[in-house]
């Protein structure tokens, strides 16, 4: 029976016996009716249970009413439309026969995990009083949360908690009071938590937690809305050696003599140790520690990037490795990646055009660079912020006798009379690109 309907019927049953039937002394009966209404007990005030509890057979506590000689207690589960307890007991049996203090009773009823509403009303010789305001509580075998708790040695723990009957969704929340940081706030369906049919719910932390103490809570959403948060549980992530990492680049490629090395970041790292080995000469080329800040990955996520300041020998092959380190230990070396170093190309030396009196479609000339297979040419008008030439030409098509040149076709490359221009060139090979040349400045007549 719906709890509200049940209570309404009970109220009706109180009113009907008080309806007068007529008689010689109607004034006396009217006085009796007024006295009966005045003497029924007031609605009790409930104390506990409330919120999330771990006991499936809780003790119910409420404040005594001075005129009550007995009490009716009613426990209802809206999710399943089930009355789990409805009984009447004397004030003496509720340990409040004096009419003062608190009453309590522990019914011999085992409640399944779920969310419940309960009421109490007092009764005496004049009838039953009003029902108390309702109070909600949720039964969970673990008090709402289970593991993790205490000290743990993983930064990606699995959270477990007892399912709540009728739950649609769960919200799991993890907080670090020391740093005022929310590290996990996830809402998932009962099916996603693996407890759509009851039992134990689970979800795994992502991303990884830092070292330190964490507090966590869980709450369920049923057809009646979000229920109360569970009591908090705490755990401490112990210092552990950082996780192994994967390299990104360079991998099986040719690079400059001072290449940029990239790898995936990980948590709780004091230093990344990089080791570079020249397998042509069987020697160590570089072995040093790099801080996460120097590699641009202090947050412990994303990609670390670091450029060597010491040039590596050209024309030889290398392997490189990274391993993270902190005060608790050292991770394993990453898988080694091979690479080779190509000789750096010189920047071209420009010849012409330069100075005044140039045509609107000049020929650009520069000195050939050894090892270059192509060249980049760039022409810019600062006055109008316009790029007029941005092209690449092959060495075979543009170079002869130590000099290279190109005449871009008419169109966007056609310059404007009376304007000043800057131009640059850069040399390229299959593996590297030189720095840009120093610019030349010229004027179009």
C-alpha positions, 0 to 999 in steps of 0.5 A: 500500500502506498504510504501516503494512502495508508496514512490517509486511511488511518486518519479517516479511521480516527475521525469517524468514531467522533461523528455525533449520533444524536441524543439527549445531551448533545452538549456533553457529546460536543464537549467529549469530541473537543476533548478527544481532539485535544488529547491525541498525541502530537506528531513525534520528532524522528531522530534516526536512522537517516542518510546512508547506514550500514545496518540492514536491521537498524534501530529506529529512534524518536522523541517521546510524546508525553500523552502517548501510550503506544506508537505505530511505526511504518517503513516504506520503500518507494522504489519497489512500492513495498511496506517493509515494516508496520507495527504498533508497540507500547510506549514501555516496549519502546523504552519511553513509558515515562513519556519523556526522553527518546523511544527506540525499537529494533524490529526483527526485519532485515532490509535489502540494500535500498532507500527507505522512508519511515514515519511514527505516530503516537496513540492513546485512549483518545485515538492516534495522533498525526504522523511525524514528518518523514525521514529517509535512509539508505541501507548499504552493506558497506556504509555506501563505500567499500574499497579503496581504503587505508594505504594503497600502492596504485594511482588508478584504484578501483572503487567498489560499493554495494548496489542500491535497489532501484538505482538508475545512476551512481556518482563517485566523487574523490577529493584531496583536502590538502590541495583542495583538488577534485581528482575524480567526479564520475556519473555512471549508470548502474549497468556501467558500474556492473551492478544493474542486477544488484551486487557490488558496483565498481569503477576505475580511477582515471586519470592517475592520482598523485601521492597523498590522502584522498577522500571519496563518496558515492551516491545513488539516483533512484526514481525518487531522485538523488539520494544522500551521499554515503559516509566518506572513506579515505585512502592514501596513495603511497609513494611509488616508483613512476610508471614505464613510458613510451618514446615518441620521436625520433624513431628510425629517421634522420635528424639535425645534430641537435635533435628534439626528443619527445616521449609520453609523460607520467606522474610523480617524476623528479627526473627523466633520465635520457641515454643516447648510444652511438652504435657505430662507435660503441660509445655513450653519446649522452646520459643526463637527467631532465626535469619535467619542467625542462621537458614541458610536462610538469603536469604529468600528462601529455608529451615531454619535449627536450632539445639537446644542447650538445651536437651529436656527430653526423653521419652515424647511427644512434639509439636512445632510451628514457626512464622516469625516476623519483625518490621512491625508485626508478622505472624500467628503461623504455624501448630503444628507438633508432635514429641517425644524424645527417650533416647540417646544411649551410644557409645559402648566401644571396647574390641578387636582387639587391638595391634599387632599380629592380624590375617587377619580375626579377631573377633571384640568385644565390650561391649553391649549398653542398648537399642541398637537393632543393631550395626555398625562396621567400619574398615579402613586401613589408609596406603592404604585409604581402607575400609575393613569392613562397616557392621551392625549386630543385637544385637540378633545375636551378643550379649550375656552376656553383650558382642557383637562380629562379625567375618566378612566373608572372602573377602573384610573383609580379612586384609593384613599382615603387615598393621595397622588398625583402627576400630569403632562401633556405637549403633542403635535403631529404632529411634536413632544412638549413636556417634561412639566409640573411635577407637582401633588400631591394627596390622596384623602379 
